[in-house]
Amino acid sequence: MANHKSALKRIRQNEARRLHNRYYTKSMRNALRDFRNLKDKKEAEENYPKLASMIDKLVKKNLIHKNKAANLKSQMAKQVNTL
């Protein structure tokens, strides 16, 4: 167990950030799952910008890598075009 006040605070901060990050990455994965299950092209075209924006915000906060975000957005765009 930590002996210094600053180390105890760091433990609390890390746990809070971990839960925060976990919430947002899980939200993105759920949104992606729902997007992949869409069968209507019009609905997919409406949801694409919202989901792409969500992914970009996660990149900005360093929750996912920028190349992963680019790959995800590319896959989504490909799916929209094939519908």
N, C-alpha and C positions, 0 to 999 in steps of 0.2 A: 504494500500500500504506500501511496505517496506520503512524503513527510513535510513537504512545503506547501504553503497556502497557494502559491502560484500553480503548482502541479495539480492540486485538487481542483482549482478553477479550470485548468486546461482539460482535465478529465470531463468535467461537466460540459464545457463548451463543445468538446469533440463529440460527446454523446448526442447533444442537441443538434449539432450540424449533421451527424450521421442520420438521425431520424428525419430531418428536414430533406436531405438529399435523397434518401430512400423513398420518401413520399413522392417527390417530383419525378424521379426516374420510373417508379412503378406506375404513376399516372400516365407517363408517356407510353410505356409498354402496353397498358390497357387501351389507350387511345389508338395505338398502332394496330392492336389485335382487332378492335372494332372496325377500323378503317379497312383492314384486309378482308373482313367478312362482308363488306358492302358489295351489293350486286347492281345497284342503280348508278349509272354514270353521272347523272345530274347531282345526286347527293354526294358522290365522291368528289366531284369538282368543287362543291361548296365546302367540304371538309378539308380539302387539301391545303389551302392557305393557312387555316387555323392550326393544323397539325405541324406544318412546316415552321410556322412561327414559334410554336411550343418547342420544337427541336432546336431552333436557333437560339432561343433563350437558355436552354440547357447547356449549349456549347459556350455561350457567353459566361455562364457561371461555372464553367469547367466541370460539369457533371458528366458530359459525354465528350468524346474526341470529335474534332471537326471533320475528320475523314469518315467516321461512322455516321455522323449527321448527313454528310453529303451522300453516302451510300443509301441511307434510309430514304432521303428525299427523292433520290433517283429511282429507287424501287417503287415508291408511291406514285411518282409521275408515270412510270411505265405501266403500272396497274390501271391508272385512270385512263390512259390512252388505249389500253386493250379492252376496256369495258365497252 
